[in-house]
Amino acid sequence: MNVKAYWVFIAFLIWGSGSTYWYVCRIKGFCRNVQAAKWEKPEKKDKSTNSQLAGEKAEISKDVLIFEINGIEPVITDTVRWQAAVDEWKKAMAQGKRLKMYVPVLLSEGEGVSVERLKRTRQWLSAIFDSAMVSVEAKRIDRFQDQAGFIDAFEGYFMLIEQAGNVKKLAGNKALIYFPYNGTKAKWDRDVLDYLDEVVRAVRENKNLKIRLTGHTDNRGNPAFNKRLGYRRAFAVKRVLLKKGVPSRAIIVRSEGENKPVADNSTPEGRRMNRRVELEILKH
């Protein structure tokens, strides 16, 4: 055997050994102690390459909330740490952030378990948080899919999502609709129109509800002009609601002009956030 053939043979042996180890131990899991093993949550990928988990990290400590295999109900294992997490999330949601939960589902559990687990989790979270500020999505887990009994519990994922676009939902039946500089026409994109459809449905179902629209501006220009501009923005939203069937008597229109900024007017982003109409659903 010449030298070249010898090294080719050695390289083949190394490749074959590595491939066998990866398939048997890493994929099939046969090298692990099945009785003692737990599933370890994979490390969170970089935000730039993982759009599904894009958002501010909002995870709680390991095993505070789990789902048992084929189980439907979320299980809280540490009520103190869970309540602390809930309190922090409510503060963030009051600032306009949304809470998104990725509910883990093993491929081996079946579609029925997935549907029921998502349904029950939505109901459970809606009893804790404002349902408009929470979303739930299944996260398929394919690790150990050949051995469902290998995992006796696994975690849910929570993320705080900064709302983007031209409408931002707030806690307490409120939302902000944003406007361009000196403009009285919002960008009526799908998110804005879908939200206004939700408002219309709520008012139709409950005749005791009213909608208060308050227009706001940044601090550029004359204060008297900005006061009028705030009214014009509020009336722009009112016109859309009227077209969707909301009676005029159910809509209250106001303007604060530049008097109540929510962000720093010295920056472009701050001024963008101040050019808004605040929509609030009221009971009377």
N, C-alpha and C positions, 0 to 999 in steps of 0.2 A: 504494500500500500504506500503510494507516494505521499508527500507532505500535504499537498492540496486536498487529496481525497480524505486524508485523516482529519483535517480541520472541518471539512464539510460534514463528515460523519458526526463529529463532536457537536457541531452547531445543530444538526438534526435531532440529536438526543436531547439537547437543552430545550429546543422548541417543543418537542413532543412531551417532555416532562411538564413544562409550564402549561401547555394546553390542557393536558390531562388534569392537573391540579385545579386550574381555573374552572373547568366544566364540573368536575366532581365535587370540589369543596366550595367554590364561590357561587356557582349557579344552582347546583342541586342541593348544596348544604349538607352533604353526607359526612363531612369531616367534623361537624359540630355535635355537641352533646345535646340531643333533642330535649331531654327532660329539663335541663337547666337554662336553655337558651331563651333570650328575649330579643325582640326586634329592636334595633337601634335606629333611631331616626337619622336618615341621611343628612349630611351637612347641607345647609342652604346654599344654593348656587349664587354666583354673582348676579346682581340685579340686571346688569347689562345683557346677560345671556339667558335669563329666565323670566320671561314676561308673565308667566302664570303667577309667580309669587312676587311680582313687583309691588312694592309698597313698604311702608314702615314696619319693621319687625314688631310684632305684638304677641309673641308666643309666651305662654306661661311655662313654669317649670315642668320637667318631665313627670308624667303620670298624674298630674293634677286633674286632668280630664282625659278619660279613655273610653274606648268602645270595646266591648268583648266581641269575639268572633261570632258572627251571626246575630249579634245583639242589636237592638234598635235604639234603646235609650242611652243617652250620654251618661257616663258615670263620673261623679265628682269624688275624688279620693282625698282631697284636702280642702275643706270648706273655707279655712282661713285664707289660704293663698288664692283660692278662686275668687273670694269676695274682694280681696285686694286688687286683683286683676280687673274685675268688673268695675270697681270704682274708678280705676285709672282710665279704662276705656270710655266710660260715661263722660269723663272730663274731656277727653279727646273728641268725642262725638258732639259734645256741646259746642266745640269749635269748628264743626263742619266736616269732620272726618267720618268715614263710614267704616264699619267693622265687617270684614269678610272672613268667613270660616270655610276652610277646606276640610270636608268630612272624609276621612280615609275609608276606602272600600277595597277589600281584597278581590282580585279577579275570581277567586274560587268561591266567593260568597253568593254570587248570582244576582241577577237584575232585581228580583223581588226584594232582597235585603237592602240593596242600594236605594231603591225608591222609598221604602218605608223608613229607612234611617234618615234620609234627607228630609222627608215630610215631618217626622217627629222632631228632628233637630230644629227646623224652622219654627215649629210651634213652641218649642222649649225656649229658644232665644227670644221670640216675640213676647214672651211673658216677662223677660228680664229687661230688654231694651226696646226702644222705639223701632217698630218693625220696618219703618221707612229707611232706617239707617243701618240695616243689617242685610247681608246677602249670604247665601249658603251654596256651596258648589262641591260636587263629589270629586275626590282625588283618588284615582285608581292606583293601587299599589300592586306591582307584579312580583316583588321579591317573595321568595318562598311559596310561589303560587302552587307548587306541586305538593306542599305540605301545610295545609291550612292549620292543622293542629300544632304546628311548630310555633305559632305566635299565640300567646294567651291574652295579650292586650296591646293596643297601640294608641297613639295620641292623635288628637285633632290639631289642626293648624289654625291660627288666628292672625290676621293681618289688618293693620289700620291703613286705609286707602285714602289718599288725598283726592278729593273730588276735582275733576277737571271739567272743561267745557264751559257752557254758558248758563248752567243752572247748578246750584249747590243746595242740597237738602240739609236742613238743620233739625235738631231735636225740637220737639214741641210743636209739630205741625207748621213749621216755617220753612221757607226756601228763599234763596237769593237768585235773581235773574240779572245777568250782567249786560251792559250796553256799551257800545263804542263811544269814543270821545265825541262830545257834542251831539251824539245821536239819540234819537227817540225810537229807533227800530232795533229791537234785540235780534240776535241771530237765531231765528226760529228753527233750530236744528231739531233732530229727532228726540234728544234728551229733554229739551224744553217742552216740546209739544206733548210728549208722553207724560211728563210731570203735570202739565195743565189738564190733561185728560183725567189723571188721578184726582185732581182737585174738583173737576166737574162731577165726577162720579160720587165723590164724598158729599157734595152739596145736594145733589139730586136725591141721595139716599137719606139725608137728614136735613129737613127743611129749617131746622133751628141753627144751621151754620151760616156764618157770614165770612166773606173774604176781605181782608184789609190789605190794600196795596199802598206802600209808602215809597215814594221816589227819592233817590239820593244822587248826589253828584260829587265830583272831586272839587278842589278849591280853586281851580283855574277859572278866571273870568269874574264877572260881577256877581255879588251875592244875590241880588234881586233876580238877575237872569237865571242863576242856578236854581233858585226857588221855583221859577216857572218851568225850567227844564225838568226838575224832579216831578212836577205834576204831569208834564207831557209824557214822561216815561211810564208813570203809573197808569195813565189813560191808555197808553199803547197796549199794556197787558190787559186792561179792562176790555178793550175792543175784541181781543182774541177770545176772552172768556164769554163775552156776549154772543159772539158767533158760534160758540160751542154750546150755547143754550142756558147759560147762567143768567138769571133775571137781574136787571140793573139794581133792584132794591137790595140784593144780597152782596153788593160790592161797595166797599168804602175806599175812597181815594184820598191820599194825603201826600204832602211833600215836606221833606226836611232839608232839601237843597244840599248845601255843603256842611250843614251843622253837625252831622253825626257820622264822621268817618270811622271806618273799621280798620283802616290801614294807613300807613305813612304816605301822605300826599307828596312827599319830596322824591319819591321813586316812581317810575313808570308802572311797575307792578302794583304798588300801593294805590295809585290813582285808578288803575283798571278795576281793582276790587271795590273801590268806593263808588264807581259808576254802576248803580244797581237799583233794582226794585225789590223790596222785601215783601214777600207774600206770606201772610199769616192767616190761618183758618181759625175763626173765633166761634165760640158758642154764645148764644144770647137767649 
